Amino acid sequence: MEKVKEIYTNLFHNYREVLRMNASEAIDARRDEAFALFSEVGFPSDKDEKYRYCNLDEALKVDYGMNLYRMGIPAHPDDVFRCDVPSLSTRLYFIVNDLFYPSKKAVSLPEGVLCGSLNTLLKEHPEIGSFYDRLRGEDNDGLAAMNTAFVQDGFLLYVPKGVCIDKPLQLIQMFQGDIDILANRRLLIILEEGAEANLMVCDHAITSARYMSDQVTEIYVGKGANLQYYELEMTHDKTTRVANTYVSMSSDASLLMNSIGLENGLTRNNVYLRFEGRGASADLSGLELMSRNQFADNHVLVDHAVEGCSSNQLYKYVLDDAAHGVFGGKVLVRKGAQQTAAYQSNANMVGSQQARMHSLPQLEIYADDVKCSHGSATGHIDEDAMFYMRQRGLDEGEARMLLKFAFTSDVVERIHFTPLQDRIKMLIGKRFKGELSKCHDCKICP
């Protein structure tokens, strides 16, 4: 991978001034330090323990285009995106490749809330710049460092103290273009003390080119704040998604994070969550539905650095054909983090002899007054259950689909936004039937 690294090294040096153009001070000030880290550690490889089963070599060797001059697309995403899901009333925002597009429709938000282009809002509100790259800066992931070196825009949500956004926000991230594209996507989410918000982030691919998303998300959940954060991936087999998500939890804060993968190529999700104040709680869950040669790897670290916090993880995979899944989950309870409650579960349903699943749950505990557990189970469809359902008139395909659907239910039930939960159930049903899901009158979903 040294040759590939050299390509991006030369690109950075040759276009450093282009990257500086129109960039906010906060974004540009972090580039050189991040690039120095990238130069030192390079791209992740399967020689790194945490990337042991995730080989990115083929994806990184693609000759991607990168939109360094911030050229827009001919049509505004509002003109091609339609979503008429019943009761799914959200405020819509768009990122095409890695460029933010404000909605054409007027969006009303409570006073003091900032929501929109990361670059623009950091220019207009430089005081928020102190949050940017603070959490990523503690990690040495090469792709996260590369993102910081090359990123030009993204999405920012800032909710001031005590403000509740009653209507969910929806960020649609699209890949569009006839050439292979690498997009550096950046999300910064800040909830001050007592704030509340629901955010849905949906990944789509419009055309069939090869795409790679190098995404970094930083989330700050302030004292007593409440955030519901949902991710949905529905792309295609030639898409690579590497997402590094960093979360800081203050005292009495609450986080619900739910990630659903319906269609993908190669996906690697890294989640690093740290409890900074006592009394906080986090509920993390994920579901991956894979077939063909699809690959998904969820790597989760929950760091209980203070006492009196609770975390709950539930990740499930359904694998058919030659799909490959990986779950690497670790709960770290530091010395002095007494009265910790931490639970971790990974369950996987393997539907063929060619499918593979690697599960690596871990507990690392340095306190004695704790309640912690973890577990992992991987197996095939229960033949007794199959026999029971076949006796009641279902054919084999219907029986298998219903058992798979039932297997996913506890992850979907963790979606607290009812219209979204209903929508996900419908999409999962279509996925198991082998149908290409599509919103009525939507020109984006395949």
C-alpha positions in Angstrom: 0.0 0.0 0.0 3.0 2.3 0.0 2.4 3.3 -3.6 -1.2 4.2 -2.9 0.0 6.2 0.2 2.5 8.0 -2.0 -0.3 9.0 -4.4 -2.3 10.7 -1.7 0.8 12.2 -0.2 1.6 13.9 -3.5 -2.0 14.9 -3.9 -2.0 16.6 -0.5 1.3 18.5 -1.2 0.3 19.5 -4.7 -3.2 20.8 -3.7 -2.5 22.1 -0.2 -3.4 25.7 -1.2 -6.5 24.5 -3.0 -7.7 22.9 0.2 -7.0 26.1 2.0 -9.3 28.1 -0.4 -12.7 28.9 1.2 -11.9 26.6 4.2 -12.9 27.7 7.7 -10.0 28.3 10.1 -11.0 25.4 12.3 -11.0 22.9 9.4 -7.8 24.2 7.8 -5.8 24.4 11.1 -6.1 20.7 11.7 -4.9 19.5 8.2 -1.2 19.5 8.6 -1.1 17.7 11.9 -3.5 15.1 10.7 -1.5 14.6 7.5 1.6 14.1 9.5 -0.2 11.3 11.4 -1.3 9.8 8.1 2.2 9.9 6.8 3.4 8.1 9.9 0.7 5.3 10.2 -0.5 5.0 6.6 -3.7 3.1 5.7 -5.1 0.4 8.0 -4.1 -3.1 7.0 -4.9 -6.6 8.1 -1.5 -6.6 10.0 -3.2 -4.3 12.5 -5.0 -6.4 15.1 -8.2 -4.4 15.0 -8.3 -4.7 11.2 -7.3 -8.3 11.3 -10.3 -9.5 9.3 -10.9 -6.3 7.3 -8.7 -6.1 4.2 -9.1 -2.7 2.5 -6.3 -3.2 0.0 -8.4 -3.7 -3.1 -10.7 -0.8 -2.3 -7.8 1.6 -1.7 -6.1 0.6 -5.0 -9.0 2.1 -7.0 -8.0 5.3 -8.9 -10.7 7.4 -7.3 -11.5 11.0 -8.2 -11.6 13.6 -5.4 -13.6 16.8 -5.7 -10.9 19.2 -4.6 -12.3 22.2 -6.4 -15.8 21.7 -4.8 -17.6 21.4 -8.1 -21.4 20.9 -7.7 -23.8 18.6 -9.5 -26.1 20.0 -12.2 -29.4 19.2 -10.4 -30.1 20.0 -6.8 -30.9 16.9 -4.7 -34.3 18.3 -3.8 -35.2 18.0 -7.5 -34.5 14.2 -7.6 -35.2 13.0 -4.1 -38.7 12.2 -3.0 -39.7 10.5 0.2 -43.4 10.0 0.9 -43.1 7.4 3.7 -46.3 7.7 5.7 -45.8 9.8 8.9 -42.0 10.2 8.3 -42.1 14.0 8.6 -38.5 15.2 8.9 -36.4 18.2 8.1 -34.2 17.2 5.1 -30.6 18.0 4.4 -28.3 16.7 1.7 -24.7 15.8 1.1 -23.8 14.8 -2.4 -20.5 13.0 -2.5 -18.8 15.2 0.2 -20.5 18.5 -0.6 -23.3 19.9 1.5 -26.5 21.1 -0.2 -29.0 23.3 1.7 -32.6 22.3 1.2 -34.6 24.5 -1.2 -37.5 24.4 1.3 -37.6 26.7 4.2 -36.6 24.8 7.4 -37.7 26.2 10.7 -35.6 25.4 13.8 -35.8 26.5 17.4 -33.9 29.7 18.2 -30.1 29.2 18.6 -30.0 25.8 16.7 -27.4 25.6 14.0 -27.9 23.0 11.3 -26.2 22.9 7.9 -22.9 23.1 6.2 -20.0 22.3 8.5 -17.6 24.7 6.7 -20.0 27.6 6.5 -21.2 27.4 10.1 -17.6 27.1 11.4 -16.8 30.3 9.5 -19.9 32.1 10.9 -19.5 30.7 14.5 -15.7 30.3 15.1 -16.4 29.6 18.8 -17.7 26.2 17.8 -14.4 25.4 16.2 -13.0 24.2 19.6 -15.2 21.1 19.2 -13.9 20.2 15.8 -11.4 17.3 15.6 -11.1 17.2 19.4 -12.3 13.6 19.7 -10.7 12.3 16.5 -7.4 13.8 17.6 -7.1 11.1 20.4 -7.1 8.3 17.8 -4.4 7.2 15.4 -6.6 5.7 12.7 -5.0 6.4 9.3 -8.2 6.9 7.4 -9.6 9.2 10.0 -6.4 11.3 9.8 -6.7 11.3 6.0 -10.3 12.6 6.3 -9.1 15.5 8.5 -6.3 16.3 6.0 -8.6 16.4 2.9 -12.1 17.2 4.2 -13.7 20.4 2.8 -17.3 20.3 4.0 -19.8 18.2 5.9 -22.7 18.6 8.3 -23.0 20.4 11.6 -25.7 20.2 14.2 -25.5 22.4 17.3 -28.3 22.4 19.8 -27.9 25.0 22.6 -28.6 24.5 26.3 -32.2 23.3 27.1 -33.4 23.3 23.5 -35.5 20.4 22.2 -35.9 19.9 18.5 -39.3 18.3 18.3 -39.2 17.2 14.7 -36.5 14.7 13.5 -33.7 15.8 11.2 -32.8 13.7 8.2 -29.4 13.9 6.5 -29.4 12.2 3.0 -25.8 11.3 1.9 -25.7 10.4 -1.8 -23.0 9.2 -4.1 -23.5 10.5 -7.7 -21.1 10.5 -10.6 -19.9 8.6 -13.6 -16.4 8.2 -12.3 -15.1 6.4 -9.3 -15.2 8.8 -6.3 -13.7 9.0 -2.9 -15.6 11.3 -0.6 -14.3 12.6 2.7 -17.4 13.2 4.8 -17.5 14.9 8.1 -20.2 15.2 10.7 -20.1 17.3 13.9 -23.0 16.9 16.4 -23.1 19.0 19.6 -25.9 18.9 22.2 -25.4 21.3 25.1 -26.8 20.7 28.6 -30.4 19.4 28.6 -30.7 19.5 24.8 -32.7 16.9 22.8 -32.5 15.9 19.1 -33.3 13.0 16.7 -31.0 12.6 13.7 -31.3 10.1 10.9 -28.4 9.7 8.5 -29.2 7.7 5.3 -26.5 6.6 2.8 -27.5 6.0 -0.9 -25.7 5.5 -4.2 -27.4 6.8 -7.3 -25.2 5.3 -10.0 -23.2 2.1 -10.2 -19.6 3.6 -10.2 -17.2 2.5 -7.5 -17.5 4.7 -4.5 -15.6 5.0 -1.2 -16.8 7.0 1.8 -14.1 8.0 4.4 -16.3 9.4 7.1 -15.6 10.9 10.5 -18.4 11.8 13.0 -17.8 13.5 16.3 -20.7 13.5 18.8 -20.9 15.5 22.0 -23.8 14.7 24.3 -23.8 17.4 27.1 -25.0 17.1 30.7 -28.5 15.7 30.8 -28.9 15.8 27.0 -30.7 13.2 25.0 -29.7 12.2 21.4 -31.3 9.5 19.2 -28.9 8.8 16.3 -29.9 6.5 13.4 -27.9 5.3 10.4 -29.2 3.5 7.4 -27.0 2.2 4.6 -28.6 1.2 1.3 -25.9 1.4 -1.4 -24.5 -1.4 -3.7 -21.8 -4.0 -4.0 -19.1 -1.6 -5.4 -19.3 0.8 -2.5 -16.8 0.9 0.3 -17.7 2.7 3.5 -15.3 3.3 6.4 -16.9 5.3 9.2 -15.1 6.4 12.4 -17.6 7.7 15.0 -16.3 9.3 18.2 -18.8 10.0 21.1 -18.3 11.9 24.3 -20.9 11.5 27.1 -21.3 14.0 29.9 -23.0 13.3 33.2 -26.7 12.1 33.0 -26.5 12.2 29.2 -28.5 9.6 27.2 -27.7 8.2 23.8 -29.5 5.8 21.5 -27.5 4.8 18.5 -28.9 2.4 15.9 -27.2 1.3 12.7 -29.0 -0.7 9.9 -27.2 -2.1 6.9 -29.6 -3.3 4.1 -27.3 -3.2 1.0 -23.6 -2.6 0.9 -20.3 -3.6 -0.6 -17.6 -3.4 2.1 -18.4 -1.6 5.3 -16.3 -0.9 8.3 -17.9 1.0 11.2 -15.7 2.1 14.1 -17.5 3.4 17.2 -15.5 4.8 20.1 -17.7 6.0 23.0 -16.3 7.4 26.3 -18.2 8.3 29.4 -16.9 11.5 30.8 -19.5 12.1 33.6 -21.4 9.8 36.0 -25.0 8.8 35.5 -24.8 8.7 31.7 -26.3 5.8 29.6 -25.8 4.6 26.1 -27.7 2.0 24.0 -25.9 0.9 20.9 -27.3 -1.6 18.4 -26.7 -2.7 14.8 -28.1 -5.0 12.2 -26.3 -6.2 9.1 -28.2 -8.1 6.3 -25.7 -9.5 3.8 -25.6 -11.8 0.8 -23.5 -12.4 -2.3 -19.9 -11.3 -1.4 -20.8 -8.4 0.9 -18.7 -7.6 3.9 -19.5 -5.8 7.1 -17.3 -5.2 10.2 -18.5 -3.3 13.3 -15.7 -2.5 15.8 -17.1 -0.9 19.0 -15.2 0.3 22.1 -17.1 1.6 25.1 -14.9 3.3 27.6 -16.3 3.5 31.1 -13.9 6.1 32.5 -16.1 7.2 35.4 -18.4 5.6 37.9 -22.2 5.1 37.7 -22.7 4.8 33.9 -24.5 2.1 31.9 -24.1 0.8 28.4 -25.9 -1.9 26.4 -24.7 -3.3 23.0 -26.7 -5.5 20.7 -25.4 -6.4 17.2 -26.9 -8.9 14.9 -25.9 -10.3 11.4 -27.8 -12.3 8.9 -25.4 -13.8 6.3 -26.2 -15.7 3.1 -24.2 -16.8 0.1 -20.5 -15.9 0.6 -21.1 -12.9 2.8 -18.5 -12.2 5.6 -19.3 -10.5 8.9 -17.0 -9.3 11.7 -18.0 -8.0 15.1 -15.3 -6.7 17.4 -16.7 -5.3 20.6 -14.9 -4.2 23.7 -16.1 -2.8 27.1 -13.4 -1.1 29.1 -14.1 -0.4 32.8 -11.3 1.7 34.2 -10.0 1.8 37.7 -12.4 3.7 39.9 -15.4 3.3 37.5 -17.5 1.6 40.2 -21.2 0.9 39.9 -20.8 0.3 36.1 -23.5 -1.7 34.3 -22.3 -2.9 30.9 -23.9 -5.5 28.7 -22.8 -6.7 25.2 -24.4 -9.2 22.9 -23.7 -10.4 19.4 -25.9 -13.0 17.6 -25.5 -14.2 14.1 -27.6 -16.3 11.7 -25.6 -18.0 8.9 -27.6 -19.3 6.0 -25.0 -21.0 3.9 -21.8 -23.1 4.1 -19.8 -20.3 2.3 -20.8 -17.5 4.7 -18.3 -16.6 7.4 -18.6 -14.8 10.7 -15.9 -13.7 13.2 -17.0 -12.5 16.6 -14.6 -11.1 19.1 -16.5 -9.8 22.3 -14.2 -8.5 25.1 -14.5 -7.3 28.6 -11.6 -5.5 30.3 -12.4 -4.6 33.9 -10.4 -2.8 36.6 -13.2 -2.2 39.1 -14.9 -4.6 41.5 -18.4 -3.1 42.0 -19.7 -3.7 38.5 -22.4 -5.6 36.6 -20.9 -6.7 33.3 -21.6 -9.5 30.8 -21.0 -10.3 27.2 -22.0 -13.1 24.9 -21.9 -14.3 21.3 -23.7 -17.0 19.4 -23.5 -18.0 15.7 -25.6 -20.7 14.1 -27.9 -21.7 11.3 -31.7 -21.5 11.2 -33.3 -23.7 13.8 -34.5 -26.8 11.9 -37.1 -27.6 14.5 -38.6 -24.2 14.0 -38.5 -24.8 10.2 -40.3 -28.1 10.6 -42.9 -26.5 12.8 -43.6 -23.8 10.2 -43.6 -26.2 7.3 -46.2 -28.3 9.0 -48.5 -25.2 9.0 -48.5 -24.8 5.3 -45.5 -22.5 4.6 -43.1 -23.4 1.9 -39.4 -23.4 2.7 -38.7 -20.0 1.4 -41.5 -18.4 3.3 -40.5 -20.2 6.5 -36.9 -19.1 6.2 -37.9 -15.5 5.6 -40.1 -15.3 8.6 -37.5 -16.8 10.9 -34.9 -14.3 9.6 -37.4 -11.5 10.1 -38.1 -12.6 13.7 -34.4 -12.8 14.4 -34.0 -9.1 13.5 -36.9 -7.9 15.5 -35.2 -6.9 18.8 -32.7 -4.7 17.0 -35.5 -3.0 15.1 -37.6 -2.6 18.2 -34.8 -0.4 19.6 -35.7 2.3 17.1 -37.8 4.6 19.2 -39.1 6.7 16.3 -42.2 4.7 15.2 -42.5 5.8 11.6 -38.8 4.9 11.0 -39.3 1.6 12.8 -42.2 0.7 10.5 -40.3 1.8 7.4 -37.3 -0.4 8.4 -39.5 -3.4 9.0 -40.9 -3.0 5.5 -37.4 -2.7 4.0 -36.2 -5.7 5.8 -39.1 -7.7 4.5 -38.3 -6.6 0.9 -34.6 -7.4 1.4 -35.4 -11.0 2.5 -37.7 -11.4 -0.5 -34.9 -10.4 -2.8 -36.8 -7.3 -4.0 -35.0 -4.0 -4.6 -36.5 -1.6 -2.1 -37.7 1.7 -3.5 -39.7 4.6 -2.1 -42.6 5.6 -4.3 -41.5 8.2 -6.8 -37.9 8.2 -5.5 -35.3 8.4 -8.2 -32.4 7.5 -6.0 -32.9 4.1 -4.5 -32.3 1.4 -7.1 
